Amino acid sequence: MNWTIAQGNWEIFKGKARAKWGKLTDDDFKTARGKREEFVGRIRKRYGLKKDEAEHQVDRLLSKMSASHPTFGKAFYRSIFHRSHAHS
């Protein structure tokens, strides 16, 4: 799943991520907001994971969210479509 979709649905993603990685702080989420490398780095720091394992866990969460929440990606794509046509 594309990280861009997580950026566009940050609050939904943040709720699921908070449930999965309870050691992440509000500051972690605030600092990492929408920045994949920063978010993965925060997971690595809090859980002592290697980069590839942290990335894999993030990808798994995104895939689960996409499968269980059909509107997860749709809201993002609607917002992009709306923004691109608003400037026309």
FIKOLZA-1660 file (N, C-alpha, C; in steps of 0.1 Angstrom, whole numbers, plus 5000, padded with zeros to 4 digits):
% residues 88
   i   px   py   pz ch aa at
   1 5008 4988 5000  A  M  N
   1 5000 5000 5000  A  M CA
   1 5009 5012 5000  A  M  C
   2 5004 5022 4993  A  N  N
   2 5012 5034 4991  A  N CA
   2 5012 5043 5004  A  N  C
   3 5023 5048 5009  A  W  N
   3 5024 5056 5020  A  W CA
   3 5016 5069 5018  A  W  C
   4 5015 5074 5006  A  T  N
   4 5007 5086 5003  A  T CA
   4 4993 5085 5008  A  T  C
   5 4987 5073 5008  A  I  N
   5 4974 5071 5013  A  I CA
   5 4973 5073 5028  A  I  C
   6 4984 5069 5035  A  A  N
   6 4984 5071 5049  A  A CA
   6 4985 5086 5052  A  A  C
   7 4993 5093 5044  A  Q  N
   7 4994 5107 5046  A  Q CA
   7 4980 5114 5045  A  Q  C
   8 4973 5110 5035  A  G  N
   8 4959 5116 5033  A  G CA
   8 4949 5112 5043  A  G  C
   9 4952 5101 5050  A  N  N
   9 4942 5096 5060  A  N CA
   9 4949 5095 5074  A  N  C
  10 4957 5105 5077  A  W  N
  10 4966 5104 5088  A  W CA
  10 4959 5101 5101  A  W  C
  11 4948 5107 5104  A  E  N
  11 4941 5104 5117  A  E CA
  11 4937 5090 5118  A  E  C
  12 4932 5084 5107  A  I  N
  12 4928 5070 5107  A  I CA
  12 4940 5061 5109  A  I  C
  13 4951 5064 5102  A  F  N
  13 4963 5057 5103  A  F CA
  13 4969 5058 5117  A  F  C
  14 4969 5070 5122  A  K  N
  14 4975 5072 5135  A  K CA
  14 4967 5064 5146  A  K  C
  15 4954 5063 5145  A  G  N
  15 4947 5055 5155  A  G CA
  15 4951 5040 5155  A  G  C
  16 4952 5035 5143  A  K  N
  16 4956 5021 5141  A  K CA
  16 4970 5019 5146  A  K  C
  17 4979 5028 5142  A  A  N
  17 4993 5027 5145  A  A CA
  17 4995 5028 5160  A  A  C
  18 4987 5037 5167  A  R  N
  18 4988 5038 5181  A  R CA
  18 4984 5025 5188  A  R  C
  19 4974 5018 5183  A  A  N
  19 4970 5006 5189  A  A CA
  19 4981 4995 5187  A  A  C
  20 4988 4995 5175  A  K  N
  20 4998 4985 5173  A  K CA
  20 5011 4988 5180  A  K  C
  21 5015 5001 5180  A  W  N
  21 5028 5005 5186  A  W CA
  21 5025 5014 5198  A  W  C
  22 5021 5009 5209  A  G  N
  22 5017 5016 5220  A  G CA
  22 5028 5025 5227  A  G  C
  23 5041 5021 5224  A  K  N
  23 5052 5029 5229  A  K CA
  23 5054 5042 5222  A  K  C
  24 5048 5044 5211  A  L  N
  24 5050 5057 5204  A  L CA
  24 5042 5068 5211  A  L  C
  25 5049 5079 5212  A  T  N
  25 5043 5090 5220  A  T CA
  25 5036 5100 5210  A  T  C
  26 5029 5109 5216  A  D  N
  26 5022 5120 5209  A  D CA
  26 5032 5128 5201  A  D  C
  27 5044 5130 5207  A  D  N
  27 5055 5137 5200  A  D CA
  27 5060 5129 5188  A  D  C
  28 5061 5116 5189  A  D  N
  28 5065 5107 5178  A  D CA
  28 5055 5109 5166  A  D  C
  29 5042 5109 5169  A  F  N
  29 5033 5111 5158  A  F CA
  29 5033 5125 5152  A  F  C
  30 5035 5135 5161  A  K  N
  30 5035 5148 5156  A  K CA
  30 5047 5151 5148  A  K  C
  31 5059 5146 5152  A  T  N
  31 5071 5148 5144  A  T CA
  31 5071 5140 5131  A  T  C
  32 5066 5128 5131  A  A  N
  32 5066 5119 5120  A  A CA
  32 5054 5122 5110  A  A  C
  33 5045 5130 5114  A  R  N
  33 5033 5132 5106  A  R CA
  33 5035 5132 5091  A  R  C
  34 5031 5121 5085  A  G  N
  34 5032 5120 5070  A  G CA
  34 5045 5117 5064  A  G  C
  35 5055 5116 5073  A  K  N
  35 5069 5113 5068  A  K CA
  35 5073 5099 5071  A  K  C
  36 5073 5090 5061  A  R  N
  36 5075 5076 5063  A  R CA
  36 5088 5073 5070  A  R  C
  37 5099 5079 5065  A  E  N
  37 5112 5075 5070  A  E CA
  37 5113 5079 5085  A  E  C
  38 5107 5091 5088  A  E  N
  38 5107 5095 5102  A  E CA
  38 5098 5086 5111  A  E  C
  39 5087 5082 5105  A  F  N
  39 5078 5073 5113  A  F CA
  39 5085 5059 5115  A  F  C
  40 5091 5054 5105  A  V  N
  40 5098 5041 5106  A  V CA
  40 5109 5043 5116  A  V  C
  41 5116 5054 5116  A  G  N
  41 5127 5056 5126  A  G CA
  41 5122 5057 5140  A  G  C
  42 5110 5062 5142  A  R  N
  42 5105 5063 5155  A  R CA
  42 5101 5049 5160  A  R  C
  43 5096 5040 5152  A  I  N
  43 5093 5027 5155  A  I CA
  43 5106 5019 5159  A  I  C
  44 5116 5021 5150  A  R  N
  44 5129 5015 5153  A  R CA
  44 5134 5019 5167  A  R  C
  45 5134 5031 5170  A  K  N
  45 5139 5036 5182  A  K CA
  45 5132 5031 5194  A  K  C
  46 5119 5031 5194  A  R  N
  46 5110 5026 5205  A  R CA
  46 5111 5011 5207  A  R  C
  47 5112 5004 5196  A  Y  N
  47 5111 4989 5197  A  Y CA
  47 5124 4982 5194  A  Y  C
  48 5135 4989 5191  A  G  N
  48 5148 4983 5188  A  G CA
  48 5148 4974 5176  A  G  C
  49 5140 4977 5165  A  L  N
  49 5139 4969 5153  A  L CA
  49 5149 4974 5143  A  L  C
  50 5152 4964 5134  A  K  N
  50 5160 4968 5122  A  K CA
  50 5151 4975 5112  A  K  C
  51 5157 4983 5104  A  K  N
  51 5149 4991 5094  A  K CA
  51 5140 4983 5086  A  K  C
  52 5145 4972 5080  A  D  N
  52 5136 4964 5072  A  D CA
  52 5124 4958 5079  A  D  C
  53 5126 4954 5092  A  E  N
  53 5115 4949 5100  A  E CA
  53 5105 4960 5103  A  E  C
  54 5109 4971 5107  A  A  N
  54 5100 4982 5109  A  A CA
  54 5092 4986 5097  A  A  C
  55 5099 4987 5085  A  E  N
  55 5092 4990 5073  A  E CA
  55 5082 4979 5069  A  E  C
  56 5086 4966 5072  A  H  N
  56 5077 4955 5069  A  H CA
  56 5064 4956 5078  A  H  C
  57 5066 4960 5090  A  Q  N
  57 5054 4961 5099  A  Q CA
  57 5045 4973 5095  A  Q  C
  58 5051 4984 5091  A  V  N
  58 5043 4995 5086  A  V CA
  58 5035 4991 5073  A  V  C
  59 5042 4984 5064  A  D  N
  59 5035 4979 5052  A  D CA
  59 5024 4970 5055  A  D  C
  60 5026 4961 5065  A  R  N
  60 5015 4951 5069  A  R CA
  60 5003 4959 5074  A  R  C
  61 5006 4969 5083  A  L  N
  61 4995 4976 5088  A  L CA
  61 4987 4983 5077  A  L  C
  62 4994 4990 5068  A  L  N
  62 4987 4996 5057  A  L CA
  62 4979 4987 5049  A  L  C
  63 4984 4975 5046  A  S  N
  63 4977 4965 5038  A  S CA
  63 4964 4960 5046  A  S  C
  64 4966 4958 5059  A  K  N
  64 4954 4954 5067  A  K CA
  64 4943 4965 5067  A  K  C
  65 4948 4977 5068  A  M  N
  65 4939 4989 5068  A  M CA
  65 4931 4990 5055  A  M  C
  66 4939 4988 5044  A  S  N
  66 4933 4989 5031  A  S CA
  66 4922 4978 5029  A  S  C
  67 4925 4966 5034  A  A  N
  67 4916 4955 5032  A  A CA
  67 4904 4956 5041  A  A  C
  68 4906 4962 5053  A  S  N
  68 4894 4962 5062  A  S CA
  68 4886 4975 5062  A  S  C
  69 4892 4986 5056  A  H  N
  69 4886 4999 5055  A  H CA
  69 4885 5003 5040  A  H  C
  70 4875 4999 5033  A  P  N
  70 4875 5002 5019  A  P CA
  70 4876 5017 5016  A  P  C
  71 4872 5025 5025  A  T  N
  71 4872 5040 5023  A  T CA
  71 4885 5046 5026  A  T  C
  72 4894 5038 5032  A  F  N
  72 4907 5043 5036  A  F CA
  72 4914 5051 5025  A  F  C
  73 4916 5045 5014  A  G  N
  73 4922 5051 5003  A  G CA
  73 4913 5061 4995  A  G  C
  74 4900 5058 4995  A  K  N
  74 4891 5066 4987  A  K CA
  74 4891 5081 4992  A  K  C
  75 4891 5083 5005  A  A  N
  75 4891 5096 5010  A  A CA
  75 4903 5104 5005  A  A  C
  76 4914 5098 5005  A  F  N
  76 4926 5105 5000  A  F CA
  76 4925 5108 4985  A  F  C
  77 4921 5099 4977  A  Y  N
  77 4919 5101 4963  A  Y CA
  77 4909 5112 4960  A  Y  C
  78 4898 5112 4967  A  R  N
  78 4888 5123 4966  A  R CA
  78 4894 5136 4969  A  R  C
  79 4902 5137 4979  A  S  N
  79 4908 5150 4983  A  S CA
  79 4918 5155 4972  A  S  C
  80 4926 5146 4966  A  I  N
  80 4935 5149 4956  A  I CA
  80 4927 5154 4943  A  I  C
  81 4916 5147 4940  A  F  N
  81 4908 5150 4928  A  F CA
  81 4902 5164 4930  A  F  C
  82 4897 5166 4942  A  H  N
  82 4890 5179 4945  A  H CA
  82 4901 5191 4944  A  H  C
  83 4912 5189 4950  A  R  N
  83 4923 5199 4950  A  R CA
  83 4927 5202 4936  A  R  C
  84 4929 5192 4928  A  S  N
  84 4934 5194 4914  A  S CA
  84 4924 5201 4906  A  S  C
  85 4911 5199 4908  A  H  N
  85 4900 5206 4900  A  H CA
  85 4897 5219 4906  A  H  C
  86 4900 5222 4918  A  A  N
  86 4897 5235 4925  A  A CA
  86 4906 5246 4919  A  A  C
  87 4918 5242 4914  A  H  N
  87 4927 5251 4909  A  H CA
  87 4926 5253 4894  A  H  C
  88 4916 5246 4888  A  S  N
  88 4915 5247 4873  A  S CA
  88 4908 5260 4869  A  S  C
% end
